[in-house]
Amino acid sequence: MTRTDAIARVNAQFTSGDFLATLDRMVGYKTESQSDKRADDLRAYLEQELTPAFTALGFTTKLVRSPSGKGPCLLADYRESADLPTVLMYGHGDVVPGMEGEWRDGLDPWRCTTVGERVYGRGTADNKGQHAINIAALRAVHEARGGKLGFNAKFIIEMGEEIGSPDLPKVCEAHRDALKADLFLASDGPRLSAERPTIFLGCRGGRRIHLDIELREGAHHSGNWGGLLANPATILASAIATLVDKNGRILLDALKPPRITNQIRAALADVVVEPTADEPAISDNWGEDGLSPAERLYAWNTLEVLAINAGNINNPANAIPGKANAVLQLRFVVGTDIENVVPAIQKHLAENGFADIKVSQSQYFSASRTDIDNPWVGWAVESVRKTTGSAPALLPNFGGSLPNDVFTDILGLPTVWVPHSYPGCSQHAPDEHILLPVTEEALNIMAGLFWDLGEVKSRAS
């Protein structure tokens, strides 16, 4: 059998309807990790759906109880020879709430429904469809090689990614030896676009910055007190304007990353961020000066205002509010002095006359990425090029956040992500979907990658 045979086998799973039937069954598990009523569904997905799939491929499996009680993990292990390379893969089986009744044409979020080139269903893009593609590709290579893969493989599937992966670091730390590998290869998040296969090597971090000011109890009539009482909403708005300007440019140096390296600039030189017709258009004159859209999204920091509150916006009173609050978010790349962010903002505000504003932080996502010159990166790029006929977009990290640091920092692995979704997939919203052409190509790409991994004859190769 050959690489072409493996790709033909995974294509047969797609054209026969076998892959979509499997995905429909996976979507049927209501694995909403944000609900305290779905513990049985979270466990059943691992025990009843994934365990048999891995067992059929020769994996041994182990269910790991959640340290926090939020959601278990499944570890799967396939071994052929200690002399062969070992790949660790990842996926998450939990999803955000189904939002029943909000989907187009009354679609059931817990079933796969194909309309044109779209396959709707909660988890199709994030993340059941993506790890289903990878498992299907493993199956195709396993069959093409007569019951072997040609490498060692491990999987970790968690059920708490949508609540911030609270247990993943502890599970990986506790099972460090069992998860040893030469390469981390997984799929989550969107491609650069539906038309262009993508590889990214990590993720931006995220941190919420809370700005709170309380000057007095209650509100006071603006006719009696206007011009006499300091308005916390006015003060807060003015303070924010010293951190980020009207064009979204960060003003405080402590919130900026180091200079973009020539290596990263070169990697992003051919990356074009071009929204489709049903996605929002890129705003003119927004973001850091002198950077391309790709550099602003994948190689720079952004400070976004997520919410502002003062008074009652739905039923405003003619009164000066006593307090105001805002939540900002810093998306940041590797190299940012993130632990200094809150002290730096507090110091900056005090020096600029805003000492009454209290600064705090929450919702931590770390920034991490693998070096572009790591040999596994070139190997993956060449494999995708061989399958598709063109080079994939190579991103140092994608714009959002994933628990990539668990694999780079705790397990010490080079990380290569090959996403199978696209920016317009409506993940976390009604009408979440995958695209049939992207899915078909993704199956081919992963079968090619797994076949090529089997051609790496030893760890030293």
C-alpha positions as CSV (number, residue, x, y, z in Angstrom):
1,M,0.0,0.0,0.0
2,T,1.0,3.6,-0.6
3,R,0.3,7.2,0.6
4,T,-2.1,7.4,-2.3
5,D,-4.0,4.4,-1.0
6,A,-4.3,5.8,2.5
7,I,-5.7,9.0,1.1
8,A,-8.1,7.1,-1.1
9,R,-9.3,5.1,1.9
10,V,-10.1,8.2,3.9
11,N,-11.9,9.7,0.9
12,A,-14.0,6.6,0.8
13,Q,-15.1,7.2,4.4
14,F,-16.2,10.7,3.3
15,T,-18.0,9.8,0.0
16,S,-19.7,6.8,1.5
17,G,-21.3,8.9,4.3
18,D,-19.5,6.9,6.9
19,F,-17.6,9.9,8.3
20,L,-20.7,12.2,8.6
21,A,-22.7,9.4,10.2
22,T,-20.0,9.0,12.8
23,L,-19.9,12.8,13.3
24,D,-23.7,12.9,13.7
25,R,-23.5,10.3,16.4
26,M,-20.8,12.3,18.2
27,V,-22.8,15.5,18.0
28,G,-25.7,13.7,19.6
29,Y,-24.0,13.7,22.9
30,K,-25.0,16.9,24.7
31,T,-21.6,17.6,26.2
32,E,-22.2,21.1,27.5
33,S,-19.4,21.6,30.0
34,Q,-20.8,24.9,31.3
35,S,-23.9,23.0,32.6
36,D,-23.9,21.1,35.9
37,K,-26.4,18.7,34.4
38,R,-24.3,17.1,31.8
39,A,-21.8,15.0,33.8
40,D,-23.3,11.8,32.4
41,D,-23.1,13.0,28.8
42,L,-19.4,14.1,29.2
43,R,-18.5,10.7,30.5
44,A,-20.6,8.8,28.0
45,Y,-18.9,10.6,25.1
46,L,-15.6,9.2,26.2
47,E,-16.7,5.8,27.3
48,Q,-19.3,5.0,24.6
49,E,-18.1,6.9,21.6
50,L,-14.3,7.4,21.7
51,T,-13.2,4.4,23.6
52,P,-14.5,1.8,21.1
53,A,-13.1,3.9,18.2
54,F,-9.6,3.9,19.7
55,T,-9.9,0.2,20.7
56,A,-10.6,-0.7,17.1
57,L,-7.4,0.9,16.1
58,G,-5.3,-1.0,18.7
59,F,-5.1,1.7,21.4
60,T,-5.3,1.0,25.0
61,T,-7.4,3.6,26.9
62,K,-7.7,5.0,30.4
63,L,-10.4,7.3,31.8
64,V,-8.9,9.9,34.1
65,R,-11.2,11.4,36.7
66,S,-11.3,15.2,36.9
67,P,-9.3,16.7,39.8
68,S,-11.9,19.5,40.0
69,G,-15.0,17.3,39.2
70,K,-15.6,19.4,36.1
71,G,-15.1,16.8,33.4
72,P,-13.0,13.6,32.8
73,C,-10.2,13.1,30.3
74,L,-9.5,10.1,28.1
75,L,-5.9,8.9,27.5
76,A,-5.3,6.5,24.6
77,D,-2.0,4.9,23.8
78,Y,-0.9,2.9,20.7
79,R,2.6,1.5,20.6
80,E,4.5,-0.3,17.8
81,S,8.2,0.1,18.6
82,A,10.4,2.2,21.0
83,D,12.5,3.0,17.9
84,L,9.7,4.8,16.1
85,P,8.6,8.4,16.6
86,T,5.7,9.1,19.0
87,V,3.0,11.7,18.3
88,L,0.7,13.1,21.0
89,M,-2.7,14.3,19.8
90,Y,-5.4,16.3,21.5
91,G,-9.1,17.1,21.2
92,H,-11.9,18.3,23.4
93,G,-15.3,16.7,23.4
94,D,-17.1,19.4,25.4
95,V,-19.1,22.1,23.7
96,V,-20.7,25.4,24.5
97,P,-24.5,25.5,25.2
98,G,-26.6,24.2,22.3
99,M,-28.8,27.4,22.2
100,E,-31.8,25.4,21.1
101,G,-34.5,27.4,19.3
102,E,-32.0,30.0,18.0
103,W,-30.7,28.1,14.9
104,R,-31.7,28.8,11.4
105,D,-34.9,27.1,10.2
106,G,-35.4,25.4,13.6
107,L,-32.3,23.2,13.1
108,D,-31.6,20.7,16.0
109,P,-28.1,21.6,17.3
110,W,-27.7,18.0,18.5
111,R,-27.9,16.5,15.0
112,C,-25.8,17.0,11.9
113,T,-27.8,18.6,9.1
114,T,-26.3,19.2,5.7
115,V,-27.5,22.3,3.8
116,G,-25.6,22.9,0.6
117,E,-21.9,22.7,1.5
118,R,-22.5,23.3,5.2
119,V,-22.9,20.6,7.9
120,Y,-24.6,22.2,10.9
121,G,-24.5,20.9,14.5
122,R,-23.0,21.9,17.9
123,G,-19.4,20.7,18.0
124,T,-19.0,20.2,14.2
125,A,-16.3,22.8,14.1
126,D,-15.4,23.0,17.8
127,N,-14.1,20.4,18.3
128,K,-15.8,17.1,17.6
129,G,-15.6,17.4,13.9
130,Q,-11.9,18.2,14.1
131,H,-10.7,15.3,16.2
132,A,-13.2,13.0,14.2
133,I,-11.2,13.9,11.1
134,N,-8.0,13.0,12.7
135,I,-9.3,9.7,14.0
136,A,-10.7,8.9,10.6
137,A,-7.3,9.6,9.0
138,L,-5.6,7.4,11.5
139,R,-8.0,4.6,10.6
140,A,-7.3,5.0,6.9
141,V,-3.5,4.8,7.4
142,H,-4.0,1.8,9.8
143,E,-5.9,0.0,7.2
144,A,-3.5,0.9,4.4
145,R,-0.5,-0.4,6.3
146,G,-2.2,-3.7,7.1
147,G,-3.1,-3.0,10.8
148,K,-0.1,-0.8,11.6
149,L,0.6,3.0,11.7
150,G,4.3,3.0,11.3
151,F,4.7,5.2,14.4
152,N,3.5,5.3,18.1
153,A,0.5,7.4,18.9
154,K,-1.1,8.9,22.0
155,F,-4.3,10.9,22.4
156,I,-5.6,13.0,25.2
157,I,-9.3,14.1,25.0
158,E,-10.5,16.5,27.6
159,M,-14.0,17.6,28.5
160,G,-13.4,21.0,29.9
161,E,-11.8,23.2,27.2
162,E,-14.9,25.4,26.9
163,I,-14.6,26.3,30.6
164,G,-10.9,27.1,30.4
165,S,-9.3,23.6,30.6
166,P,-9.1,23.8,34.5
167,D,-7.9,20.2,34.8
168,L,-5.7,19.8,31.8
169,P,-2.4,21.1,33.3
170,K,-2.9,18.8,36.4
171,V,-3.7,15.8,34.3
172,C,-0.7,16.3,32.0
173,E,1.6,16.9,35.0
174,A,0.4,13.8,36.7
175,H,0.7,11.7,33.6
176,R,3.8,13.3,32.2
177,D,5.6,9.9,31.6
178,A,2.5,8.4,29.9
179,L,2.3,11.4,27.6
180,K,5.9,11.5,26.5
181,A,6.2,12.0,22.8
182,D,8.4,13.5,20.1
183,L,5.7,15.7,18.5
184,F,2.4,17.3,19.5
185,L,0.0,17.3,16.5
186,A,-3.6,18.5,16.9
187,S,-6.5,20.3,15.3
188,D,-8.6,23.2,16.7
189,G,-9.6,26.7,15.7
190,P,-10.0,28.1,12.2
191,R,-7.8,28.0,9.1
192,L,-6.6,31.4,7.7
193,S,-9.5,31.0,5.3
194,A,-11.7,28.2,3.8
195,E,-9.5,28.2,0.7
196,R,-6.1,27.9,2.3
197,P,-4.8,25.0,4.5
198,T,-3.1,26.4,7.6
199,I,-0.5,25.4,10.2
200,F,-0.1,27.4,13.4
201,L,2.5,26.8,16.1
202,G,0.8,28.2,19.2
203,C,-1.6,30.8,20.3
204,R,-1.9,34.3,21.7
205,G,-2.6,34.6,25.4
206,G,-5.5,36.5,26.8
207,R,-6.0,38.3,30.0
208,R,-9.1,40.3,31.2
209,I,-8.3,43.7,32.8
210,H,-11.0,45.0,35.2
211,L,-11.2,48.8,35.8
212,D,-13.5,49.8,38.7
213,I,-14.2,53.2,40.2
214,E,-16.6,53.8,43.0
215,L,-16.9,57.4,44.2
216,R,-20.0,57.3,46.3
217,E,-23.2,55.4,47.2
218,G,-26.0,55.7,44.7
219,A,-26.7,58.2,42.0
220,H,-27.5,61.9,42.4
221,H,-29.8,64.2,40.3
222,S,-27.8,65.8,37.5
223,G,-29.8,69.0,37.7
224,N,-28.9,69.5,41.4
225,W,-25.3,68.1,41.3
226,G,-24.1,68.4,37.7
227,G,-20.9,70.3,37.6
228,L,-20.3,69.7,41.3
229,L,-19.8,65.9,41.5
230,A,-17.1,64.0,39.7
231,N,-18.7,61.5,37.3
232,P,-17.1,58.1,37.4
233,A,-18.2,57.2,33.9
234,T,-16.5,60.2,32.5
235,I,-13.4,59.5,34.5
236,L,-13.3,55.9,33.4
237,A,-13.8,56.7,29.7
238,S,-11.0,59.2,29.9
239,A,-8.7,56.7,31.6
240,I,-9.3,54.1,28.9
241,A,-8.4,56.6,26.3
242,T,-4.9,56.9,27.8
243,L,-4.4,53.1,27.3
244,V,-5.8,52.6,23.8
245,D,-6.6,55.4,21.2
246,K,-9.6,55.8,19.0
247,N,-8.0,53.7,16.3
248,G,-7.3,50.7,18.5
249,R,-3.6,51.5,19.0
250,I,-2.1,50.6,22.3
251,L,-0.6,53.7,24.0
252,L,1.0,52.2,27.1
253,D,4.4,50.6,26.1
254,A,4.1,48.0,28.9
255,L,1.2,46.4,27.1
256,K,3.1,46.0,23.8
257,P,5.1,43.0,22.8
258,P,8.8,43.0,21.7
259,R,9.6,44.0,18.1
260,I,8.4,41.5,15.5
261,T,11.4,39.4,14.4
262,N,12.5,39.1,10.8
263,Q,11.7,35.4,10.9
264,I,8.1,35.9,11.9
265,R,7.7,38.8,9.4
266,A,9.0,36.5,6.6
267,A,6.6,33.7,7.7
268,L,3.6,36.1,7.5
269,A,4.7,37.8,4.3
270,D,2.4,35.8,2.1
271,V,-0.5,35.5,4.7
272,V,-3.5,37.5,3.5
273,V,-6.3,38.2,5.9
274,E,-9.3,38.5,3.6
275,P,-12.8,38.1,5.1
276,T,-15.5,36.4,3.0
277,A,-18.8,38.0,2.0
278,D,-20.6,36.8,5.2
279,E,-17.8,37.9,7.5
280,P,-17.2,41.5,8.8
281,A,-14.9,43.7,6.7
282,I,-11.6,44.8,8.1
283,S,-11.9,48.3,9.5
284,D,-9.9,51.0,7.8
285,N,-7.1,52.7,9.8
286,W,-7.5,50.4,12.8
287,G,-4.7,48.8,14.8
288,E,-1.0,49.3,15.1
289,D,0.7,51.5,12.5
290,G,3.1,50.0,10.0
291,L,1.9,46.4,10.4
292,S,0.0,44.2,7.9
293,P,-3.3,42.8,8.9
294,A,-1.6,39.4,9.4
295,E,1.1,40.9,11.7
296,R,-1.6,42.8,13.7
297,L,-3.6,39.5,14.2
298,Y,-0.8,37.0,14.7
299,A,2.3,38.8,15.8
300,W,1.1,41.8,17.9
301,N,-0.9,42.6,21.0
302,T,-4.4,44.1,21.1
303,L,-6.3,45.8,23.9
304,E,-10.0,45.5,23.4
305,V,-12.8,47.1,25.5
306,L,-15.3,44.2,26.1
307,A,-17.8,45.9,28.3
308,I,-18.5,49.2,30.1
309,N,-21.2,49.8,32.7
310,A,-22.5,52.9,34.5
311,G,-26.1,53.6,35.4
312,N,-28.9,51.8,33.6
313,I,-28.4,51.9,29.9
314,N,-31.9,50.5,29.2
315,N,-33.7,52.9,31.5
316,P,-31.3,55.8,32.2
317,A,-32.1,58.2,35.1
318,N,-31.3,61.9,35.0
319,A,-28.6,61.3,37.6
320,I,-24.8,61.1,38.0
321,P,-23.9,57.5,38.7
322,G,-21.8,56.7,41.8
323,K,-19.7,54.0,40.2
324,A,-18.5,52.7,36.8
325,N,-16.8,49.5,35.6
326,A,-15.1,48.3,32.5
327,V,-13.7,45.0,31.3
328,L,-10.9,45.1,28.8
329,Q,-8.9,42.2,27.3
330,L,-5.3,42.1,26.3
331,R,-4.6,39.5,23.6
332,F,-0.8,39.1,23.7
333,V,2.0,37.2,22.0
334,V,5.0,35.4,23.4
335,G,7.5,37.8,24.9
336,T,5.0,40.2,26.5
337,D,5.8,40.9,30.2
338,I,2.3,39.8,31.2
339,E,2.9,39.7,34.9
340,N,3.7,43.4,34.9
341,V,0.6,44.4,33.1
342,V,-1.7,45.1,36.1
343,P,1.0,46.9,38.1
344,A,2.0,48.9,35.0
345,I,-1.6,50.0,34.3
346,Q,-2.2,50.9,38.0
347,K,1.0,53.0,38.0
348,H,0.2,54.7,34.7
349,L,-3.4,55.6,35.8
350,A,-2.2,57.0,39.1
351,E,0.5,59.1,37.4
352,N,-2.2,60.5,35.0
353,G,-4.7,61.5,37.6
354,F,-6.8,58.4,37.8
355,A,-5.8,57.0,41.2
356,D,-9.4,56.3,42.1
357,I,-9.6,53.5,39.5
358,K,-8.8,50.0,40.9
359,V,-7.1,47.6,38.4
360,S,-7.5,43.8,38.6
361,Q,-7.3,40.9,36.3
362,S,-9.0,37.5,35.5
363,Q,-9.4,34.8,32.9
364,Y,-5.8,33.8,32.2
365,F,-4.7,32.3,28.9
366,S,-1.0,31.9,28.4
367,A,0.8,32.7,25.1
368,S,3.0,30.0,23.7
369,R,4.4,28.8,20.4
370,T,7.0,26.6,18.8
371,D,10.0,28.0,16.9
372,I,9.4,28.3,13.2
373,D,12.8,26.6,12.5
374,N,11.9,23.5,14.5
375,P,12.5,20.5,12.1
376,W,8.9,19.2,12.7
377,V,7.5,22.4,11.3
378,G,9.2,22.0,8.0
379,W,8.2,18.4,7.9
380,A,4.5,19.3,8.4
381,V,4.6,22.1,5.8
382,E,6.1,19.8,3.2
383,S,3.6,17.0,4.0
384,V,0.6,19.4,3.5
385,R,2.2,20.8,0.3
386,K,2.6,17.3,-1.0
387,T,-1.1,16.5,-0.4
388,T,-2.6,19.8,-1.6
389,G,-0.1,20.9,-4.2
390,S,0.6,24.3,-2.5
391,A,2.2,25.5,0.6
392,P,-0.1,26.0,3.6
393,A,-0.2,29.3,5.5
394,L,2.3,29.1,8.3
395,L,1.3,31.2,11.4
396,P,3.6,31.6,14.4
397,N,0.4,31.4,16.5
398,F,-3.3,32.0,15.8
399,G,-5.2,35.0,17.1
400,G,-7.2,33.2,19.8
401,S,-6.3,31.1,22.8
402,L,-5.8,27.4,23.4
403,P,-4.1,25.4,26.1
404,N,-1.0,25.1,24.0
405,D,1.2,26.1,26.9
406,V,0.3,22.8,28.6
407,F,2.0,20.9,25.8
408,T,5.0,23.3,25.3
409,D,5.7,24.2,28.9
410,I,4.6,21.1,30.9
411,L,5.3,18.4,28.4
412,G,8.1,20.2,26.6
413,L,6.8,19.3,23.1
414,P,7.0,21.0,19.7
415,T,3.5,21.9,18.8
416,V,2.0,21.8,15.3
417,W,-1.7,22.6,14.9
418,V,-3.5,21.8,11.6
419,P,-7.0,23.4,11.9
420,H,-10.0,22.1,10.0
421,S,-12.5,24.9,10.5
422,Y,-12.7,28.4,9.0
423,P,-13.3,31.9,10.4
424,G,-17.0,32.0,9.4
425,C,-18.0,28.7,11.1
426,S,-20.2,30.3,13.8
427,Q,-18.5,28.4,16.6
428,H,-19.9,29.3,20.0
429,A,-23.0,30.7,18.3
430,P,-26.2,29.3,16.7
431,D,-25.6,27.7,13.3
432,E,-22.2,26.3,14.0
433,H,-21.0,24.3,11.0
434,I,-18.2,22.8,9.0
435,L,-17.8,23.0,5.2
436,L,-17.8,19.9,3.2
437,P,-14.9,20.9,0.8
438,V,-12.8,21.9,3.8
439,T,-13.6,18.6,5.6
440,E,-12.8,16.5,2.6
441,E,-9.4,18.3,2.1
442,A,-8.7,18.0,5.8
443,L,-9.2,14.3,5.8
444,N,-6.7,14.0,2.9
445,I,-4.2,16.3,4.7
446,M,-4.3,14.3,7.9
447,A,-4.0,11.0,6.1
448,G,-1.0,12.4,4.3
449,L,0.6,13.6,7.5
450,F,0.0,10.3,9.3
451,W,1.4,8.4,6.4
452,D,4.5,10.6,6.2
453,L,5.0,10.2,10.0
454,G,5.2,6.5,9.4
455,E,8.0,7.1,6.9
456,V,10.1,8.7,9.7
457,K,11.8,5.4,10.5
458,S,13.3,6.3,13.9
459,R,13.4,9.0,16.5
460,A,16.8,10.0,15.3
461,S,15.7,10.4,11.6
